[in-house]
Structures are given as C-alpha cells and as structure tokens.
Amino acid sequence: MAKILMNEQMRVRLITPDVVAFDEKVTMVVIPGEEGDFSFLPKHAPFSSSLRAGTVRIYKEDKISNTFHITGGFAEIINDECQILADGLGNL
C-alpha cells in the first residue's frame, strides 16, 4: 500500500436512495469497481466507474475507519471529492 500522508485528505460521500451513509474527509477509499477494486488518494485524476456489489473501505491515516457493503452503483472522483452513489447497502 502507498504511504498515506496524514495531512492530505479528500471528501468521501456514500449516498443511497434512502440515506447519506457517510460524508467525511478521509485519506483513502477503496471501492469495488466492475473490473476490480480500485483505490483513491487525494489529488487523484478525475475518474468515474460503475460499481459491483462489494465492500467500500474508508481509511483515516493508515487504518480502516469504516466499511460499507454496497449492492452496486456508480462512483465519480473530481477535485478531491469522491461521490459513491450506491444502489443500496447490504450486510457485511
């Protein structure tokens, strides 16, 4: 895993049709893309992808702070903001 700089953060929002499940600044997020998991750090180039069912892992500093199981959806990264639009949340 890449060394995470604690002073660099990005905003991550995990939104479902029913609720905003997460909205905080973090150091990294790992998302289940259609073609495999991918991670985002601050200052990442713009990116978008559809998502498969799987686990979103959110990091603060060098540790996982939150995990969410999603049932699919879409993610977009723009200007140090990651929007995860999940179809729904499942059980871990």
Secondary structure, DSSP 8 states (H G I E B T S, - for coil): -----TT--EEEEEE-SS-EEEEEEESEEEEEETTEEEEE-TT---EEEEE-SEEEEEEETTEEEEEEEE--EEEEEETTEEEEEES-B---
